[in-house]
Amino acid sequence: MNVKPGLLATIPSTFAVRAAALAAALVTVAAGLGVRAAAGGDVAKYAGDALYTVLIHTLVVLLVPRVRPLTAAGTALAFSWAVELAQLTGVPEDLARRSTLARLVLGSTFNAPDLFWYAVGAALAWAVHRGLRPGPARARS
């Protein structure tokens, strides 16, 4: 393996990546609560949708610290879309009636515009994640 001596020093440790992902997750939750407290209606709803996908992205990075930004964003988007599409079955609505946690994670009713806002959140998360990666690794995102 032909690795430049300084290259390994520029790659953040798994602990540092996980700590940053945890901090990002907490900031994302705080931002979601802040938007909900400061705004209402469609602004709060759709910002919440985008932030939901950002949160999933940060959790993916927390679980898999070396994940590439595009892979993390794609995973977060796929998960968000799967949850939204599952709402067409009525199962999340039934679970939401029984559990606040299920309501927060799974929602209850399908709303087609949510799919777009999840993509906005994935794009935002990808851009931030990509911007935080070290130089040489950035080219592979």
C-alpha positions as CSV (number, residue, x, y, z in Angstrom):
1,M,0.0,0.0,0.0
2,N,1.5,3.3,-1.1
3,V,0.3,5.9,1.5
4,K,1.8,9.3,2.0
5,P,3.0,9.8,5.6
6,G,0.8,12.8,6.3
7,L,-2.4,11.3,4.8
8,L,-3.3,9.1,7.8
9,A,-2.9,12.1,10.1
10,T,-5.6,14.0,8.1
11,I,-8.2,11.2,8.4
12,P,-10.2,11.7,11.6
13,S,-10.4,8.9,14.1
14,T,-13.5,6.8,14.4
15,F,-14.1,8.4,17.9
16,A,-13.8,11.9,16.5
17,V,-16.2,11.1,13.6
18,R,-18.7,9.5,16.0
19,A,-18.5,12.4,18.4
20,A,-19.1,14.9,15.6
21,A,-22.0,12.8,14.3
22,L,-23.5,12.7,17.8
23,A,-23.1,16.5,18.2
24,A,-24.7,16.9,14.7
25,A,-27.6,14.7,15.7
26,L,-28.2,16.8,18.9
27,V,-28.0,20.0,16.9
28,T,-30.4,18.6,14.3
29,V,-33.0,17.7,17.0
30,A,-32.6,21.1,18.6
31,A,-33.1,22.8,15.2
32,G,-36.2,20.7,14.6
33,L,-37.6,21.7,18.0
34,G,-36.6,25.3,17.4
35,V,-38.3,25.5,14.0
36,R,-41.4,23.9,15.5
37,A,-41.5,26.4,18.4
38,A,-40.8,29.5,16.2
39,A,-42.8,28.6,13.1
40,G,-46.0,26.8,12.3
41,G,-47.8,25.4,9.4
42,D,-46.0,24.3,6.2
43,V,-42.7,25.9,7.2
44,A,-42.4,23.8,10.4
45,K,-43.7,20.7,8.7
46,Y,-41.4,20.7,5.7
47,A,-38.4,21.9,7.6
48,G,-39.1,19.0,10.0
49,D,-39.1,16.6,7.0
50,A,-35.8,17.8,5.8
51,L,-34.3,17.7,9.3
52,Y,-35.7,14.2,9.8
53,T,-33.5,13.0,6.9
54,V,-30.5,15.0,8.1
55,L,-30.9,13.2,11.5
56,I,-31.0,9.8,9.8
57,H,-27.9,10.8,7.9
58,T,-26.1,11.7,11.2
59,L,-27.2,8.4,12.7
60,V,-25.8,6.5,9.7
61,V,-22.5,8.3,10.2
62,L,-22.6,7.5,14.0
63,L,-23.1,3.8,13.2
64,V,-20.6,3.6,10.3
65,P,-18.0,6.4,10.8
66,R,-16.1,5.7,7.6
67,V,-19.2,5.9,5.4
68,R,-18.9,8.1,2.3
69,P,-21.2,11.2,2.2
70,L,-23.1,10.0,-0.8
71,T,-23.8,6.6,0.7
72,A,-24.9,8.1,4.0
73,A,-27.2,10.6,2.2
74,G,-28.6,7.9,-0.1
75,T,-29.3,5.6,2.9
76,A,-31.0,8.4,4.8
77,L,-33.1,9.3,1.8
78,A,-34.1,5.7,1.1
79,F,-35.0,5.2,4.8
80,S,-37.1,8.4,4.8
81,W,-38.9,7.5,1.6
82,A,-39.5,4.0,2.9
83,V,-41.1,5.3,6.1
84,E,-43.2,7.8,4.1
85,L,-44.4,5.1,1.6
86,A,-45.1,2.7,4.5
87,Q,-47.7,5.3,5.6
88,L,-49.8,4.2,2.6
89,T,-50.3,0.9,4.4
90,G,-51.9,2.3,7.5
91,V,-49.5,0.4,9.8
92,P,-47.5,3.5,11.0
93,E,-50.9,5.2,11.7
94,D,-51.9,2.2,13.9
95,L,-48.6,2.2,15.7
96,A,-48.7,6.0,16.2
97,R,-52.0,5.6,18.1
98,R,-50.2,3.3,20.5
99,S,-46.9,5.0,20.9
100,T,-45.5,8.5,20.9
101,L,-42.1,7.2,19.8
102,A,-43.7,5.4,16.8
103,R,-45.6,8.6,15.9
104,L,-42.4,10.6,16.0
105,V,-40.3,8.1,14.0
106,L,-42.9,6.7,11.6
107,G,-45.4,9.5,11.3
108,S,-49.0,8.5,10.5
109,T,-50.3,9.8,7.1
110,F,-48.8,9.9,3.7
111,N,-48.1,13.3,2.2
112,A,-46.4,13.3,-1.3
113,P,-44.6,16.6,-0.9
114,D,-42.7,15.1,2.0
115,L,-40.8,13.0,-0.5
116,F,-39.3,16.2,-2.0
117,W,-38.4,17.7,1.4
118,Y,-36.6,14.4,2.4
119,A,-34.5,14.8,-0.7
120,V,-33.7,18.4,0.2
121,G,-32.6,17.2,3.7
122,A,-30.4,14.4,2.1
123,A,-28.8,16.9,-0.2
124,L,-28.1,19.3,2.6
125,A,-26.6,16.5,4.8
126,W,-24.5,15.3,1.9
127,A,-23.1,18.8,1.2
128,V,-22.2,19.4,4.8
129,H,-20.7,15.9,5.3
130,R,-18.7,16.2,2.1
131,G,-17.4,19.6,3.1
132,L,-16.2,18.2,6.4
133,R,-14.2,15.3,4.9
134,P,-10.4,15.7,4.5
135,G,-9.1,16.8,1.1
136,P,-8.0,13.6,-0.6
137,A,-11.1,11.7,0.6
138,R,-13.4,14.4,-0.7
139,A,-12.7,13.4,-4.2
140,R,-14.1,9.9,-3.6
141,S,-17.5,11.1,-2.3
